[in-house]
Amino acid sequence: MITVVIVYHSGYGHTAAQAEAVLKGVQSVPEVSAQLIRVEDIEAHWATLDGADAIVFGSPTYMGSVSGPFKSFMDASSRRWLQQAWKDKIAAGFTNSGSLSGDKLNTLIQLAVFAAQHGMVWVGQAELPGGRADEAINRIGSMLGAAAQSDHGSGRPAEGDLATAEKFGARVALAAHRWKRGALA
Ligand SMILES: Cc1cc2nc3c(=O)[nH]c(=O)nc-3n(C[C@H](O)[C@H](O)[C@H](O)COP(=O)(O)O)c2cc1C
């Protein structure tokens, strides 16, 4: 059994909908146990992250970067860094914002650097951009991680961004399977 944990923040529910789509994709892969954890609840769940094969990080883009609560989680994880507790786990990331760009790439770069700080193995997003329609896969054209755009007050990202998040979740779960099976030690 592979365990995948999705740890995320969402101030107003839009990134939460993206996280649910990632979860759905993870759960589409056999022999995977998956769990969503809100950063607000992290104190009760550090051990869950320590025991996971893969951790997916998700944050809305606020002011061109991860949100404050997500950054607090990142800083609190420094105790894990000291112990190298997440070294060699699979990592991946996703973000959502109000604008088509909204400087989301900076958030994904932050998440990838964060994973590197922990010695984790980053898995990117591998769906080719399928056009600019709302229902298109990877309409944002993001390859470092899954990206979504939510119209203000809509409560959720565009359909194509949710479908992209789902495919992304499946990719991460499959990568975790391969990574674990291939281990020599
Ligand atoms: C404090 C704050 C900062 C924001 N900064 C950005 C930004 O830099 N780029 C952008 O496109 N949208 C920005 N937005 C819009 C949010 O990214 C957007 O509403 C998103 O869907 C919120 O996700 P959530 O409901 O999961 O919190 C910002 C919103 C807030 C509240």
The ligand as an SDF file (V2000), in Angstrom:
LIG
                    3D

 31 33  0  0  0  0  0  0  0  0999 V2000
   -4.7260   38.0840    0.3100 C   0  0  0  0  0  0  0  0  0  0  0  0
   -5.0220   37.6740   -1.1080 C   0  0  0  0  0  0  0  0  0  0  0  0
   -4.0360   37.8300   -2.0630 C   0  0  0  0  0  0  0  0  0  0  0  0
   -4.2810   37.4320   -3.3820 C   0  0  0  0  0  0  0  0  0  0  0  0
   -3.2730   37.5290   -4.2960 N   0  0  0  0  0  0  0  0  0  0  0  0
   -3.4730   37.0750   -5.5560 C   0  0  0  0  0  0  0  0  0  0  0  0
   -2.4070   37.0750   -6.5010 C   0  0  0  0  0  0  0  0  0  0  0  0
   -1.2810   37.4320   -6.2100 O   0  0  0  0  0  0  0  0  0  0  0  0
   -2.6910   36.6390   -7.7600 N   0  0  0  0  0  0  0  0  0  0  0  0
   -3.9440   36.2390   -8.1210 C   0  0  0  0  0  0  0  0  0  0  0  0
   -4.1490   35.8940   -9.2770 O   0  0  0  0  0  0  0  0  0  0  0  0
   -4.9660   36.1770   -7.2320 N   0  0  0  0  0  0  0  0  0  0  0  0
   -4.7360   36.5820   -5.9570 C   0  0  0  0  0  0  0  0  0  0  0  0
   -5.7530   36.4850   -5.0350 N   0  0  0  0  0  0  0  0  0  0  0  0
   -7.0030   35.8260   -5.4140 C   0  0  0  0  0  0  0  0  0  0  0  0
   -6.9850   34.3690   -4.9320 C   0  0  0  0  0  0  0  0  0  0  0  0
   -5.8250   33.6990   -5.4110 O   0  0  0  0  0  0  0  0  0  0  0  0
   -8.2280   33.6290   -5.4220 C   0  0  0  0  0  0  0  0  0  0  0  0
   -9.3830   34.2640   -4.9140 O   0  0  0  0  0  0  0  0  0  0  0  0
   -8.2180   32.1760   -5.0250 C   0  0  0  0  0  0  0  0  0  0  0  0
   -9.2510   31.4790   -5.7140 O   0  0  0  0  0  0  0  0  0  0  0  0
   -8.4190   32.0070   -3.5320 C   0  0  0  0  0  0  0  0  0  0  0  0
   -8.2840   30.6450   -3.1990 O   0  0  0  0  0  0  0  0  0  0  0  0
   -8.8860   30.1010   -1.8230 P   0  0  0  0  0  0  0  0  0  0  0  0
  -10.3890   30.2480   -1.8880 O   0  0  0  0  0  0  0  0  0  0  0  0
   -8.4880   28.6750   -1.7750 O   0  0  0  0  0  0  0  0  0  0  0  0
   -8.2790   30.9290   -0.7270 O   0  0  0  0  0  0  0  0  0  0  0  0
   -5.5490   36.8910   -3.7410 C   0  0  0  0  0  0  0  0  0  0  0  0
   -6.5340   36.7690   -2.7460 C   0  0  0  0  0  0  0  0  0  0  0  0
   -6.2760   37.1370   -1.4560 C   0  0  0  0  0  0  0  0  0  0  0  0
   -7.3500   36.9550   -0.4100 C   0  0  0  0  0  0  0  0  0  0  0  0
  1  2  1  0
  2  3  1  0
  2 30  2  0
  3  4  2  0
  4  5  1  0
  4 28  1  0
  5  6  2  0
  6  7  1  0
  6 13  1  0
  7  8  2  0
  7  9  1  0
  9 10  1  0
 10 11  2  0
 10 12  1  0
 12 13  2  0
 13 14  1  0
 14 15  1  0
 14 28  1  0
 15 16  1  0
 16 17  1  0
 16 18  1  0
 18 19  1  0
 18 20  1  0
 20 21  1  0
 20 22  1  0
 22 23  1  0
 23 24  1  0
 24 25  2  0
 24 26  1  0
 24 27  1  0
 28 29  2  0
 29 30  1  0
 30 31  1  0
M  END
$$$$
